[in-house]
Amino acid sequence: MGALREGPGELSGVAFRFSCGSVPSVELYVGLRNGEPIAELRPIRAGRFVSRETIAAAAARAPRIDAQRLRNELDAVVDPSADG
């Protein structure tokens, strides 16, 4: 684990350098302010490709959902007038 000890104006520059592919082979960096951890910076894991055939097979095995029953159950517990 590394530590980013830059001042407030410098952290964005450090993050930019990392995002440009110069990330050292470290799992996690912790951003510190006055010696206290305030943020974490970690590499983004590469996505995993899932083929159309795999998704179709999983969907074929999944239970069927009754759309009207689902709507009724949701309406019973969610306030439809809630904004957001």
Contacts in CASP RR format, 6 or more apart in sequence:
PFRMAT RR
TARGET T0000
AUTHOR 0000-0000-0000
METHOD contacts of the structure
MODEL  1
MGALREGPGELSGVAFRFSCGSVPSVELYVGLRNGEPIAELRPIRAGRFV
SRETIAAAAARAPRIDAQRLRNELDAVVDPSADG
1 26 0 8 1.000
1 27 0 8 1.000
1 28 0 8 1.000
1 29 0 8 1.000
1 30 0 8 1.000
2 26 0 8 1.000
2 28 0 8 1.000
2 29 0 8 1.000
2 30 0 8 1.000
3 29 0 8 1.000
3 30 0 8 1.000
3 31 0 8 1.000
3 32 0 8 1.000
4 11 0 8 1.000
4 14 0 8 1.000
4 29 0 8 1.000
4 30 0 8 1.000
4 31 0 8 1.000
4 32 0 8 1.000
4 39 0 8 1.000
4 41 0 8 1.000
5 31 0 8 1.000
5 32 0 8 1.000
5 35 0 8 1.000
6 13 0 8 1.000
6 14 0 8 1.000
7 33 0 8 1.000
8 33 0 8 1.000
11 31 0 8 1.000
11 39 0 8 1.000
15 41 0 8 1.000
18 29 0 8 1.000
18 41 0 8 1.000
23 43 0 8 1.000
27 42 0 8 1.000
27 43 0 8 1.000
28 40 0 8 1.000
28 41 0 8 1.000
28 42 0 8 1.000
29 40 0 8 1.000
29 41 0 8 1.000
29 42 0 8 1.000
30 37 0 8 1.000
30 39 0 8 1.000
30 40 0 8 1.000
30 41 0 8 1.000
31 37 0 8 1.000
31 38 0 8 1.000
31 39 0 8 1.000
31 40 0 8 1.000
31 41 0 8 1.000
32 38 0 8 1.000
END
